[in-house]
Structures are given as C-alpha cells and as structure tokens.
Amino acid sequence: MINNDQQGTCKSITVEVALWVLIGVVALAVRLYRVDAAPLSSHEAHEAMLAWRAVSEGLAGVDPQDYSPLLFAVNAGLMAVFGAGDGIVRLWAALCGTGLALAPLLFRRRLGRLGALAAGMYLVFSPTALFASRQVSGAVTAALGGLMALAGIVRCLDEEESSQRLHWIVFSALGLALAVTSSALTYGLLLPVGLVGLFTLARSGGGQRVWDAIGPYYARVFTIVALGAALMLATGMGWHWPGVGAVGDLLASWLARFRPAEATAASPLGILVIYEPLLLPLGIGGWVWSLRRSRRLGVLLGGGALTGLFLLFLMPGRFPLDILWVVLPLAMLAGLGVDCLAENLCRYSDWLSEGLHTLVVILLWGHLYLILARYAFSGNSVDLVLALAVVLMQFVMLSVFTIASGFTAALRAAAVGTGIVLLGWTISAGWGVAFVRPADPRELLTHHPSAGGVRDLVQTLQEISWQERGLPDAASFTYQTQDLESVLMWYLRDFRNARQVASLTAGVPDSLRVTVTDLPGDLEIPLQGLAEEEVIGQDFALRYGWEREGLGCTPGWPPQCWALTRWALFRKTSPAPPVDRWAVLWKTSHSD
C-alpha cells in the first residue's frame, strides 16, 4: 500500500522523467530538422571527403591529415551503410548534440532536480550548442565526452558503495576516450576545469581525501579503460591504425592555436553577448550563489569557465566553436542560478505585485527593441535618445516597485522579466544561425561557410549530363580547385568522368571545364589558345567574404551606431558580403 507521500514522490519523478524525455525529443528534432540545408564548409568537406575516399577507394588511397579520428571512422561506417550525403555526415554530430542536452542529468545530484532540467532545456536551444550539433565536426562529441568524464569523477566521489564507484570510474574513462579522439576542443574544456580543481584541492587540503576516495585501484582501472577505449575509438575498432597518431595531432593542433594567425575569430566575449546573453547573468549568479553556499561543483565550473575564457583571449588561432569551453560550464551554472531563483520565488514571492512588475519589464524591453529596430534602418539619432529614455524608465519602475514591495522583490521581478526577454533573444539567435542563415559569414559562429552556388553548379552539370549523355552523372569535364579543393571534390564526387587538374590549358580535351577564381569572368586561364567566340561561361558563387572591421560606432555626439545595431539585430550590413571565390563553368564549342 502506497501512502500519500510516496504517491507524491512517484508523481514528481514521473513528471521529471517526462520532461527529460521531452528535452531529448525536442533536442533531436531541432538538430535533425533540415540538417542538410546549408552546403558543407571547407572544414566540413575535408572531414567528409576523407571518409568518402576511405569507403570508395579503400584506406590505401587515403592519407588523412588534420582530422578527427573518431569522426572519420563513424562517417566511413555511416557512408558504407547509408551512402554519402550532407545529412549523413552531419548525423553523428546531431546525435551527440542530443546527448549533450541530456548531459546535465548526470549532475542532477549536485545541480538539483530543477537546476539540471533548466541546464538541459537551455542546451536544447543554445545557439552555440545547436549550431555545433549541425556541423561535420568533432567539437560537440568532445564536449559530450568531456562532460561524461567530469560527471563520472563527481559521481564516483559521491558514491559510498565500491561497485557504484567502479561503474562511474569506467564511465568517466569512456567519456575521456570519447573526447580525446574527437576534437582538440577537449583540451580547452577539461584543462581549465582540471587546473581549477587542482588549485582548489591544494588550497583546501582536500587532495588526500579525494585520493583516499578513489585509490590506486580505481586509478589503474581508469587508466586502462581510457587507453583501451581511446585505442578502439581512434582506430575504428582496429580498422584504421593511423588514427592513433591523429589523436596526438589533435593536441598539437590545439597548441598551434596559440601561434599568430592571419585571421582571428570574433571576440569570445562578443560571441557570448550576441548569442548567449542569458548565460552571462544566470551563470554569474549561479557562481556567486555557489561561492556563498560553498558548492564545490559550482565553484569548479565557474573557475573553469573564467579560465577557459582567458585562454581563448590568448589564442589568435581560435575557432568560433571553441566558445563551447565557456558555454558548457556556464550552462551548468545557469541551472544553479535558475534553481536559486525558483527557490526564492516559491518562498518569498508576492505573485500579484511581482507579476505586474515582470510584465512592465517585458513591455519596456520590447519597446526598446522596436525603437532600436527603427534606428537600425533610419539612423535617426532621436531613436537613441528614446532608447536611453526607456532604459532610464526601467530604473524608475524599479524604484517605484521597490517602494511598494521592497528592493528584493523588485529586483527579483526585474530579473525574471529580463530573463524572459533574454531567453527569447537566445532562441531567436539560435534559430537564425541554425536554420535561417547557417551559411552567412556575418554570423560569428560560422567559419568559412560555402555558398549555395556550389549546389547550383552541380545541378547545372547534371542537366548538361542529361542532355548530352542521358545520365545525370556521366558528363565529362575537367576542374581546377585552388584553395577550395575539399568543397568541390565533395560535391563533384558522383561524376565518374570528372578529372581534377592543377591548371586548365588549351590541351585539356574536355569541352566542359570548371575553374575557381577570385573574380567572375576571369577568362585568361581556361581560354589559353582559344578564341573568345568559341566558349560560353557561367559563374557560381562558392564563398562569401566579410570583414568585421566595418562594424562599430562613429565617434561624436550623438554616436552613429546604426550599422552595428542593424547587424546585431538582423545580421544585415551595407554593403552585402562580397563573393570572394567563384566557380566558373566553361563550355567550348568543340574539344581540343
């Protein structure tokens, strides 16, 4: 017979389980929805092309460099079963991204029931996590493995039974193996947390207690399992032994990011402000709460996030998705912040007055957005004055509600209202970068994205092949790739009569020729020895370029910030990003 208390517990657990199932389903749905909408970037095509060559030509014809060994093995297996395609090579990242959204469940005991749910829900829609989960990259796999490794250690320290400790030690070792065989991002995620953890233990004198809890036996088990699992994952269960060396290359690749680079990704703090604005206040709030309550996991995550952010600023060769080092610990801290805020609301909230204040805060921030949207296109300085007036009105309303209901209640309502607005901004930013503008160079999370013209080129070649050969993949042509070798080779892979050459000359026998150039209409290379009337050509945009230097405010009063505002709100710039790589398809009237 079940009493009332037991029934309540069962009911709450059932609701919690249902919410976690919902998180997993929604996370998988948004990661798989139109996952192949954007063409592969240069880095994605490099990873995909290596796997396709291994499947179509065998390992003897593959000499991979600068790649993820685990991603190589997984994509080769997927292509062998399902065939090659943009969606297929992004499938593994989407599945790992779903697991990443469920990873806070591993920290439920430390984050609390509501805190873990909040962190998981946030990672479903986090623009950085969502975009990384839709790329051919080992970054999100490394992030998942890193959280598994950390969770296993934490749970091992929490358990009393030796059998449970052994299970979590093995789990942690598997997570570490998954991470180190996937991406160089592993070191940026685990190194800051590890350094902060060691510093904390040395300062508090808790190192001996941790060693007593783990012991030499568990340390040996961890080492053996981690090395064995890493060996199996890196080599594809013994299929590709050079993957062992590629694991070491990932560490070298991470260290190489500290060298001077020709182009540096956007400021990590700028990426956080534009894409993850909700994480900053909630994460900082969760860290402060952890420091006040001596919550060791929160202190560790906060120190790791701060150290990771510092390392990113020191890296000229950083990649946009390296910001995951900071986003993941901040997401966990945000869960603690939500748990703390919800506890205060349940205990002390006056729902009527605070609800009214929350509504006023939301309306004022919404009005501010409309004013800034108008300013972004009009450039009228009067709108800046109105925007400043709205911000001042927020402080006036905070003072009014402080007099009416107290400072703590007014601050709590302002935090809830602002949090709702920032959540809407975050979801909008994630939707834009993942579904609306995934190949737009004006999105800070993208890295050399390919333009849709590469697919138009393939479609045109297929139409010509149908007309001349009666088959979509039988056209005979020669192509030159320059610095977009992986992209063109990936999208032209199904044309069995295609030939890649170092340069196009009049001696090339094919009547169809494809060249890559900086400017459209560059006739010099493919037309050597041919009269202009003997050829026709069509250009296709392969990649757009964009420089961030044009964004900013003009000094003076009032400052002119409309260009920056337009980009921040709508990702629009004037002029539009120019094409910096073209593919030109040439058709001669006869073969040479």
N, C-alpha and C positions, 0 to 999 in steps of 0.2 A: 504494500500500500504506500502511495506517494503522498507526502504531506504538502501543504501549500508552498513552503519554502523551496522544496525540491521541484515542484511544478514551475515556480518562477524561474529557478535556475535553468531547467530544461528549456523553457520557453526562450530565455535570453540567449542561451547557447544556440538554439535553432535559428533565431533571428541573426545572430552573428555569423553563423555558417552560411546562411542565405546571402548575407551581404558580401562575404568573401567570394562566394560563387558568382555573384553579380559583378564584382570587381574583375574576376578572371574573364568572364564572358565579354564584358564591355571592352576590357583591355585588348583581348584578342580581336574583337570586331574592328576597333578603330585602327589597329595595326595592320590588318589584312585588307581593309577597305581600299580599293584602288591602289594597292601597294606597287603596282607597275605603272602608275600614271606618268611618272617622270622618267626620262631616259637615264641610264646609268652615267654617273660622273666618271672622270678619268680613273680615280682610285677604285671605284666600284668595278669598272670594266676590267681593270687589271686583275682583281681578285677573281672575277667571274671567268675571264679568259684562261687563266691558269687551270682552273678546274675543268673547263670545257676541253682544253687541249689534252689533259690527262685522260679524259674519257674517250675522246675521239681519236687521238693519236697514240695513247699509251704514255707511260711515265718516261720512256726512253727519249721522247721528243720534248720533254718539259725540263727547263732549267729555271725553276722559280727563284725570284729574289724579292726581298721586301714584301713579305706576305704573312698572313695568319695561317699557321699550320692546321689548326683545328677547323677553321672556316674552309680551307682548301679541301680537307678530307670530307667534310659534311656536304659541301656543294658538289663535289665529284660524285658522292653517293646519291644525292638528290637528282642530279642530271642523268645518272645511269638508269634511274628508275622512272623519272617523270619527263626527261628531256630538258633542253636548255630554254631559258626564258627569263625575262626581267623579274617576274613574280617568283619564280622558283628560286633564284639565287638570293632573294630577299626574305624567303620563308623562314630560314633559321633565325635571323635577327628578330623577326616578328614573334616567333615562339619564345625566344629568350626575353624579349621585351615584356611579354605577358608574364613570364616568371618573375621578372624584375618588379612588376606591380604587386605581385603576391609576396615578395620577399619580406616586407615588414611583418608578416605573420610570424616569422621566425623570432622576432624581437618582442612578441606580444607580452611576455612576462615583464620586460623592462619598460616598454613604452606604454603599457596599459592597453586594455581592450579598445577603447575609443582612439587612443593615440596611434595604435597600429592600423586601425581602419582608416583613420584620416591620412596617414602616410601612404597607404596603399591606394586610396582614392586619388590622392594628388598625383602619384606616379602614373596613374592611368592617363591623365591629361597633361602632364608636364610637357611643355613644348620640346625641351631637350631630350627627355626620355622617349617621347613619341617619335621625334624625328630620327633619333639614333636607331630606333627599332624598325625603321623602314629603309635602312641603308645596308648595302653589302659591306659590312664592317664587323670586326670582332669586338668593337667597343662595348656594345650592350651585353655581349656574352661575358666579357671580362668584368663588367660591373656586377652582373648577377653572380659570377663566381666569387668576386671579392666579398659581397655581402654574405654569401654562404660560408665563406671561410671565417669571417668575423663572427657570424651568428653561431657557428659551431663552437668556437672558443668560448664565447659568452655563455652558451647553454651548458657547456662542459663544466664551467666554474660554478654554475647554479645547481647542478645535479648533485645528489647525495650518493646514489647508487653507482657502483663502479661499472655495471653493464651499460647504464644510460650514458655515463661519461665516455665509454668506449665508442658508443654509437655516434655521439656528437663529435668526437675527435676524428673519426673516419669521415663523417660528413664535412667537417672543416677541411680536411686534406683533399677531398674530392673537389670542393669549391676552389681551393687554391690551384689545383691542377687545371681545372676548367679555365681559370683566369689567366694563368701564365702561358697557356698555349693558344690564347685567343688574340690578345692585343697588348701593345705597350702601355695602354691606359691602366693596366693592372698596377704598375709601379707607382703611378701618380695617385691611385686610390688608396692602396694599402700602406705605402711608405709613410705618408703623413700621419695616418692613424697609428701605425706602429711606433713612430718616433714619439708621438704624444703619449702613447700608452707606456712606453719605457720610461719617459721622463716622469710621468705621474707615479709609477711604481717606485722609481728611485727616490723620489721626493717623500713619498709616504711610507717607505719601507715595507711595501706590500709584496715585493718581488719574491721573497721566500715563501709567503703564503700561497702565491699563485703556483710556484714550483712544487710545493707540497701537494697542492690540489691536483696538478697534472701528473707530476712524477716522471721519472726516466722511462718507465714502460710506455706510457701514453705518448711521450715524445718520440720514442722509436717507432711506435705504430704510425704516428702522424707522418714521420719522415718516409717510411717505407711505402705507405699508401699514396702519399703525394707524389713521390718519384715514380712509382709504378703506374699510377693513373695518368700522370703527365706524359710518360713514355707512350702509353697506349693511345692517348688522345692526339699527341703530336704526330704520331706515325700512322694514324688511321688504322689502329689495331695491327700494326706491323706492315701495312701496305706501302707506306712512303717513309722510309727511314731518314731521308734528308730533313724531315720535319723536326728532328731533334736539334739540328743546327739552327733551324729557323727560330726556335724558342730563344736561343741565345741572341739571335739577331734582333728580337723584339726589345730586349733590354738595351742593346746598342742603339737601336732606333730611338728609344726614349731618352737616352743620354745625349744623343745628337741634337735633340730639340733645344738644348741649351746653347748651341752654336748660333752665330749670327745667320739670319735668313734674309732672302731677298724680299719676301712678303710675310708679314706677321698678321695672324688672325686678330680680330677685334678684341678690345679690352675685355677680359673675363668679367669685370665688374659691370661693364656696359651690357654684356650679354645677359647677365642676371637681371639688371634693371629692365631691359626691354622684354625679355621672355619669361622670367621667373620673379616678377615683382612681389608676389605673395610670399615667396620663400624667405626673403630678407627679413621682414618684421617678425614673421612666425618663427623662423629659425633662430634669430637673435633672442626672441622672447623665450623659446624653449631652452636655449643655452643658459640664459640668466636664471631661469627657474631651476635648471639642473645645478648650477653653481650654488644657489641658495639652499637647495634641498640635498646637496651632496650626492646627486645622482651620477654615478661614475660613468655610465654609458653616455649620458648626455654631455658630460664634460669632455669625454674622449672624442665624441663626434664633433663637438664644437671646435675643439683644438685641431682636429684633423681637417675640418673644412677651412679654418683660417690658415693653417699651414699649406694646404693644397692651393688655396688662392694666392698665397705668397709665391709658391713655386711657379704658378702659371705666369705671374708677372715677370719672373726671371727667365722665361722661356721665349726667345724670339721665334723659335720654330714650332710653337704650339699649334694644335689643330682646334677648330671650333668645338668639336665634341669632347675635347679634354675637359670642358667645364663640368662634365659628369662627375669628376673628382669632388667638386664642391656641391653639386646639386643633390647627390645621394645622401651625404650626411646631413645636409640642411633639410631634406625631406623628412628624415627621421626626427630631427629636432622640431620641425614644424608639427609633427604628430604629438610630441610632448607639449608644444605650445597650445595646440587645439585641446588637448586633454585638460590642461590647466585652465584654459578659458571656459571650457564647458563646465568644469567643476565650480568655478566662480559663478557662472550664470545660474546653475542649479541651486546653489546655496544662498546667494545674496541678491539675485536679480529681482527688480521690480519690473515685471514684464510690460506693464502699460506705459510707464514713462520712458523706459529704456527702448521699448519697441518704437515709440514715437520718435525718439531721438535718432534711432538707427535709420528709420525711414527718411528723416530730414537729411541725414548724412548722405544716404544713397542718392537722393534727389539733387543735392548740391553737387556731388561729384559727377552725376550725369549731365547736369547743366554745364559744368566746367568742360566736359568732353565736347559738347556741342559747340561751345564757344571756340575751343581750340581747333575743332574741325573746320569751322568757318574761317578762322585765321590762317589755317594751313593753305587755303586756296585764294584768300583775298589779300593776305599780307597787311591787313589794316591794323595799325598799332593800337587802335581803340580796343580791339578784342583782347590784347594783352592786359590792358587796364581792367577790363571786365573780368578776365580770368583771375587777376590778382584780387579783385573785389570778392569773388566767390571764395577764394582761399581764406581771406580775412573773415568772411561770413561764417566759415566753418569754426573759426576760433570764437567768434561772437556767440554762436549757438552752443559751443562747448561751455562757455562761461554761463550762459543762461541756464542750461540744464545742470550745471554744477551748483548753482544757487538753489535750484528746485529740488534736486535729488542727491547732491553730493558729488565730489570730484571723482571718486572711484567708479560710481555708477555711470557718470557721464563719459568717463574715459573708456569704460567697458563697452558702452553703446557705440561710441565713435570707432573703437577697434573692430567691432562686429560689422558695422556698416562699411567701413573702409575695406575690411577683409572680403566682404561680398563683392564689392566693386573690383578689387584686385583679382579675385577668382575669375570673374567674368573676363577681365583683360587677359589673364593667363590662358583660359580656354580659347579665347579668340586668337591669341598669338599662336597657340598650338595648332588650331585648325588652319590658320593661314600658311604656316611653314610646312605643314604635313600634306595638305590637300589642295590649297589654292595656289601657292607659289613655291612648290618644292624645288624648282629649278631656277629660281630667280636669284641672281648674285647679290641682290640688295638685302636678302635675308642673311643675317650674320652667322647662322648655323650652317649654311651651305659652304662647300669647298670645291671650287672649280666645277660647278654643275654643267652638264651638257644641255644644249638647247634642243627643242623638238625638231629642228631641221634634220637631224641625223635620221630620224624615223621617216621624214618626208623623202630623204634620199633613197632609203631602202624601198619605199613604196614606188618611187619613180622607176628604179631599176627593175622591180618586179613587173611593172606594167610594160616596160620595154621588152623584158624577157618573154612575157606572154605574147606580145605582138610578133616578135622575131623567132622565138623557139617553141611557143606553145606550152611552155612550162614556166612557173614563177621563179625558179632558181637556176635556170640554165644560161643566163646571159653571160657572155664572155667579156670581161673588162679588166683593166689594169688600174691599180690605185696606189697613190702615194700618201703617207700618213703624217709625216713630220712628228710633232710632239703629241699628237692625238692617236697614236698607234693602237692603244688598247681599245679605245672607243670604236674606231672604225672597224678594227678586226672583229670585235664582238658583234657588231650589228651587220657586218657583211659575211659572217661565218657560214651561212647556209648557201651562199652562192658558190657552187662547186667549181666553176670555171674562172673564179676571181684570182688575180695574181697581184701580190704586193711587190713593188719595186722601189729602189732608192730614189730614182728620178724618172720623170716621164720625158721621153725624147721621141723624135720622129721615127725611130727604129722600132717602136713598140707596135706590134701587129694589130692590136685590138682597136676597133672603131669606137669603143666606149672607154673613157678614161676619167678617173677621179683624182683630183689634186686638192691639197689643203693649202690655204693661203691666208695672209693677214687682211687682204683687200679683195673685194669682189671684182671680177673682170680682169684678173691678172692673167694675161694671155701668153706671156713670154715663155714660161716653162713648157706647157703642153703643146705649144704650136711651133716648136723649132722645126724648121724645114717645111712647114705647111702654110698655105695661103689662108688668109682670114675667111675668105668666102667658102672654104671647104669645111668649116666647122660651125657648130652651134653649141651654146653652153647655157647652163642653168646653175645658179648659186644657191647654197643651202647654209643657213646659219648653224654652226656647230657649237659655239660657245659665246656667251656674252661676258664682257668685262665691266667692272665697276670699281671706282675709286672712292673710298670713304672721305677723302680729304675735302670734298666739296660740302660736307655737312658741317654745320656749326652756326654760330650767331655772329652777325656783323657788329663790331664794337660801336658804341654810341648809345644815345638815349632818344627814344626807346630802342632797344636792340632789335635787330631784324633776324628772327628765328623761324620764319615761316617754312623755309626749306627743311630744316631739322624736324619741325613739327609735322610736316606732311609725310616725311619718311617714317617717323616714329609711329604715326597713327595709321598710315595707309601703305607704307613701303613704296611710295611714289616719289620720283625725282624728276627734275627737269635740267638737262635733257634725259631721255631714257637711256639705259645702259647700251653702249655701242657693241656691235659684234666684233670680237677680236680674233675669231677663227671662222673661216668659211670653207666649205667643201664645194668645189666646182665640178659639175659633171659635164664632160665634153663628149660630143658625138661627131665623128668625122663622116664625110660623105663616102669614104672608101677606106679600106685597110691599106697600111703601108707595106 
